[in-house]
């Protein structure tokens, strides 16, 4: 498994992987979690996919997307301010140039190898490390996101605890919460699984590297 970063200039090159990503999102958010999302022709999309995001993909050795996330500068537009302002204290996000929003995180938990010895799923840990790795490469030091209480517990269990930006609130069929996470070398080293590989270069471009 390796991390592939798809910035807007690479959309055409990785068209097939992006189609897989949208289908994975449809399955996880629409079918498995029963969220109120728009699914067309088996693919989930929303208006933030039209804002030129960078996608972080976990891809297995058979070129199958087993995890994904979407990054957008916190300067806006962001889901937190436009879709979930009620999760923010005073409905405001104190954004700065070093902040990025992560959204639409999901993994295919049927992927093998998965988890072992009570540990978190390999795709989940790989995605966590990839999000931090790519955020640092693009010059970000802080990640903000909206998630549910279950996933907040997963972050804490992984050793990447989230600092809440407001009180939890019911949204649809779940209880959601907003928070921020550090994007730093210490967090990356703690979370990255053995054999972690990515195509992320220090200046945000694509250049294959690995961490044993």
C-alpha positions as CSV (number, residue, x, y, z in Angstrom):
1,X,0.0,0.0,0.0
2,X,1.2,3.5,-0.7
3,X,-0.1,7.1,-0.5
4,X,-0.8,8.9,-3.7
5,X,-1.5,12.7,-3.6
6,X,-3.8,14.0,-6.4
7,X,-3.6,17.8,-6.7
8,X,-5.7,19.6,-9.3
9,X,-2.9,19.5,-11.9
10,X,-2.9,15.6,-11.5
11,X,-6.7,15.0,-11.8
12,X,-6.5,13.9,-15.4
13,X,-3.5,11.7,-14.8
14,X,-5.3,9.9,-11.9
15,X,-8.8,10.0,-13.3
16,X,-9.3,6.2,-12.7
17,X,-8.2,6.5,-9.1
18,X,-10.5,9.4,-8.5
19,X,-13.5,7.5,-9.9
20,X,-12.6,4.7,-7.4
21,X,-12.5,7.2,-4.6
22,X,-15.9,8.6,-5.3
23,X,-17.3,5.1,-5.4
24,X,-15.7,4.3,-2.1
25,X,-17.2,7.4,-0.6
26,X,-20.6,6.4,-1.9
27,X,-20.3,3.0,-0.3
28,X,-19.0,4.2,3.0
29,X,-21.1,7.4,3.5
30,X,-24.2,6.5,1.6
31,X,-24.6,2.7,2.1
32,X,-22.6,1.7,5.2
33,X,-23.1,4.9,7.3
34,X,-26.4,6.0,5.8
35,X,-25.5,9.7,5.7
36,X,-27.6,12.1,3.7
37,X,-25.1,12.5,0.8
38,X,-25.6,12.9,-2.9
39,X,-24.8,9.7,-4.9
40,X,-25.1,9.7,-8.7
41,X,-24.2,6.7,-10.8
42,X,-22.6,5.0,-7.8
43,X,-20.3,8.0,-6.9
44,X,-20.6,10.5,-4.0
45,X,-19.7,14.1,-4.7
46,X,-20.5,17.5,-3.2
47,X,-19.8,21.1,-3.9
48,X,-16.4,21.1,-2.2
49,X,-15.1,18.7,-4.9
50,X,-15.5,21.6,-7.3
51,X,-13.1,23.8,-5.3
52,X,-9.9,22.3,-6.5
53,X,-9.1,20.1,-3.5
54,X,-6.1,17.9,-3.1
55,X,-7.0,14.3,-2.5
56,X,-5.0,11.9,-0.4
57,X,-5.4,8.2,-1.5
58,X,-4.2,5.0,0.0
59,X,-3.7,2.6,-3.0
60,X,-2.9,-1.1,-2.7
61,X,-0.5,-3.0,-4.9
62,X,-3.4,-3.9,-7.2
63,X,-4.0,-0.2,-7.8
64,X,-7.2,-0.3,-5.8
65,X,-8.2,2.8,-3.6
66,X,-8.6,1.6,0.0
67,X,-8.7,5.0,1.7
68,X,-9.2,8.6,0.9
69,X,-9.4,12.1,2.3
70,X,-9.9,15.6,0.9
71,X,-7.8,18.7,1.8
72,X,-8.8,22.3,1.2
73,X,-7.1,25.5,2.6
74,X,-8.9,26.6,5.7
75,X,-9.1,30.1,4.2
76,X,-12.2,28.8,2.5
77,X,-14.5,27.7,1.4
78,X,-14.7,25.0,4.1
79,X,-17.3,22.5,5.2
80,X,-16.8,23.6,8.8
81,X,-18.0,27.2,8.2
82,X,-20.4,26.6,5.3
83,X,-22.0,23.2,6.2
84,X,-21.3,22.7,9.9
85,X,-21.0,26.1,11.6
86,X,-22.9,24.9,14.6
87,X,-20.0,22.7,15.5
88,X,-17.7,25.8,15.9
89,X,-17.7,28.0,19.0
90,X,-19.3,31.3,17.9
91,X,-19.8,29.6,14.4
92,X,-16.3,30.9,13.4
93,X,-13.2,29.2,12.3
94,X,-10.0,31.1,13.3
95,X,-8.2,30.1,10.1
96,X,-4.6,31.0,9.2
97,X,-2.2,30.3,6.4
98,X,-0.9,27.2,8.2
99,X,-4.3,25.5,8.5
100,X,-5.9,23.0,6.2
101,X,-9.3,21.3,6.4
102,X,-9.6,17.6,6.0
103,X,-12.9,16.1,5.0
104,X,-14.5,13.0,3.5
105,X,-12.1,10.6,5.3
106,X,-12.9,7.0,4.8
107,X,-11.3,3.6,4.4
108,X,-12.3,0.2,3.0
109,X,-12.1,-1.9,6.2
110,X,-12.5,-5.1,4.0
111,X,-9.0,-4.5,2.7
112,X,-6.5,-7.3,3.6
113,X,-4.1,-7.2,5.3
114,X,-6.3,-5.3,7.8
115,X,-5.9,-5.1,11.5
116,X,-4.0,-7.5,13.7
117,X,-3.3,-7.8,17.4
118,X,-6.0,-5.3,18.3
119,X,-4.3,-2.6,16.3
120,X,-6.1,0.0,14.1
121,X,-6.7,-0.9,10.5
122,X,-3.5,-0.6,8.3
123,X,-5.4,1.6,5.8
124,X,-6.5,3.9,8.6
125,X,-2.9,4.3,10.0
126,X,-1.6,4.8,6.5
127,X,-4.2,7.5,5.8
128,X,-3.4,9.3,9.0
129,X,0.3,9.3,8.2
130,X,-0.4,10.4,4.6
131,X,-2.6,13.3,5.6
132,X,0.1,14.6,8.0
133,X,2.8,14.0,5.5
134,X,1.1,15.8,2.7
135,X,-0.1,18.7,4.9
136,X,3.5,19.3,6.0
137,X,4.7,19.1,2.4
138,X,2.3,21.8,1.4
139,X,3.3,24.0,4.4
140,X,0.5,23.3,6.8
141,X,1.0,22.8,10.5
142,X,-2.6,22.3,11.7
143,X,-5.5,20.2,10.4
144,X,-9.2,21.0,11.2
145,X,-12.0,18.6,10.6
146,X,-15.6,17.7,11.4
147,X,-16.2,14.1,12.5
148,X,-18.3,11.9,14.8
149,X,-17.7,10.9,18.3
150,X,-16.7,7.3,17.3
151,X,-13.9,8.6,15.0
152,X,-12.8,11.1,17.7
153,X,-12.2,8.0,19.9
154,X,-10.2,6.3,17.1
155,X,-8.0,9.4,16.8
156,X,-7.3,9.3,20.5
157,X,-6.7,5.5,20.4
158,X,-4.2,6.1,17.6
159,X,-2.3,8.6,19.7
160,X,-3.4,11.6,17.6
161,X,-5.9,13.3,19.9
162,X,-8.1,16.0,18.5
163,X,-8.6,19.3,20.3
164,X,-12.3,20.3,20.1
165,X,-13.4,23.6,18.5
166,X,-16.9,23.5,19.9
167,X,-19.4,21.2,21.6
168,X,-20.7,18.0,20.0
169,X,-24.0,18.3,18.2
170,X,-26.5,15.9,16.5
171,X,-26.2,16.0,12.7
172,X,-28.4,13.5,10.8
173,X,-28.1,10.1,12.4
174,X,-24.8,10.8,14.3
175,X,-23.3,13.1,16.9
176,X,-20.6,15.3,15.3
177,X,-17.7,17.3,16.6
178,X,-15.2,19.7,15.1
179,X,-11.6,19.8,16.1
180,X,-8.0,20.4,15.2
181,X,-5.0,18.1,14.9
182,X,-1.3,18.8,14.7
183,X,0.5,18.2,11.4
184,X,4.1,17.8,12.6
185,X,7.0,15.4,12.4
186,X,6.4,13.9,15.8
187,X,2.8,13.0,14.9
188,X,3.9,11.5,11.6
189,X,6.6,9.4,13.1
190,X,4.3,8.1,15.8
191,X,1.5,7.2,13.4
192,X,3.2,5.9,10.2
193,X,3.1,2.1,9.9
194,X,6.2,0.0,9.0
195,X,6.9,0.2,5.3
196,X,5.0,3.4,4.8
197,X,5.4,4.7,1.2
198,X,4.2,7.8,-0.6
199,X,4.7,9.9,-3.7
200,X,4.9,13.1,-1.6
201,X,7.9,15.4,-2.0
202,X,8.9,18.1,0.5
203,X,7.6,20.9,-1.7
204,X,4.2,19.3,-2.2
205,X,4.9,17.7,-5.6
206,X,4.9,14.0,-6.4
207,X,8.2,12.2,-5.9
208,X,8.2,8.7,-4.6
209,X,9.8,8.2,-1.1
210,X,9.5,5.7,1.7
211,X,10.1,5.4,5.4
212,X,11.2,2.0,6.6
